[in-house]
């Protein structure tokens, strides 16, 4: 059975993971679905839904902002965006405030859900152990979690023919017990046992 698909006006779940496509639309006022995604984000906030993003989302939002700004600058200078970046890496400096702003905006609506991708020190405060043991355990746990998450993501890629990053979003959310997603990506609809909120 494929995913259950709901629209933005249907009953909400207590927890919703925002994928990159939704998060970008919430943040980009020029995006085709900006208004409806922002309204859904505000509805979630008003109805006290716990919304989550992950480092995968932040990475894709940052890349989107960098690429769209460099494409614009590249057109003005007659360069492909990657060539512009190669010739003048300092152009990133002017984009960083936009990225910081986007991250701050997203954090007004959603909590960060760790994927344990190298976040060893985030685990230390949870254990009352001598630091040398805590570091060793944190590294071991994070490595094990990453292997497990990667394996699970690759299983989703094989089973549903998803792109790896889409699978990673799903696995991170499911590993924290979150099975509802706000997305614009129709590929998520192939996955059994999840709920999608789409425009």
Long-range contacts (C-beta under 8 A, 24 or more apart in sequence): 1-192, 1-193, 2-189, 2-190, 2-191, 2-192, 3-188, 3-189, 3-190, 3-191, 3-192, 3-193, 3-194, 3-195, 3-196, 4-194, 4-195, 4-196, 5-189, 5-195, 5-196, 5-198, 6-195, 6-196, 6-197, 6-198, 7-197, 7-198, 7-199, 8-36, 8-37, 8-39, 8-40, 8-43, 8-197, 8-198, 8-199, 10-197, 12-43, 12-44, 12-47, 12-49, 12-197, 13-49, 13-179, 13-180, 13-195, 14-49, 14-50, 15-49, 15-50, 15-51, 15-52, 15-177, 15-178, 15-180, 16-44, 16-49, 16-50, 16-51, 16-52, 16-178, 16-180, 16-181, 16-182, 16-197, 17-51, 17-52, 17-53, 17-54, 17-113, 17-169, 17-172, 17-173, 17-178, 17-180, 17-181, 17-182, 18-51, 18-52, 18-53, 18-57, 18-106, 18-109, 18-110, 18-181, 18-182, 18-183, 19-57, 19-166, 19-169, 19-181, 19-182, 19-183, 19-184, 19-185, 19-188, 20-56, 20-57, 20-60, 20-61, 20-64, 20-165, 20-169, 21-183, 21-184, 21-185, 22-181, 22-182, 22-183, 22-184, 23-53, 23-57, 23-60, 23-61, 23-106, 23-110, 24-60, 24-61, 24-64, 25-184, 26-105, 26-106, 26-109, 27-61, 27-102, 27-105, 27-106, 28-64, 28-68, 33-184, 33-199, 36-199, 37-182, 37-184, 37-199, 40-182, 40-197, 40-199, 41-109, 41-182, 44-109, 44-182, 45-109, 50-111, 51-109, 51-110, 51-111, 51-182, 52-110, 52-111, 52-112, 52-113, 52-173, 52-176, 52-178, 53-106, 53-110, 53-111, 53-112, 53-113, 54-112, 54-113, 54-114, 54-115, 54-169, 54-172, 54-173, 55-112, 55-114, 55-115, 55-117, 55-119, 56-115, 56-165, 56-168, 56-169, 56-172, 57-106, 57-169, 58-103, 58-106, 58-112, 60-165, 61-99, 61-102, 61-103, 61-106, 62-99, 62-102, 62-103, 65-95, 65-98, 65-99, 65-102, 66-92, 66-95, 66-99, 69-94, 69-95, 69-98, 70-95, 113-172, 113-173, 113-176, 113-178, 115-149, 115-168, 115-172, 116-141, 116-142, 116-145, 116-146, 116-149, 117-142, 117-146, 117-149, 118-142, 118-146, 145-175, 149-175, 156-191, 160-187, 160-190, 160-191, 161-190, 162-187, 162-188, 162-190, 162-191, 163-187, 170-194
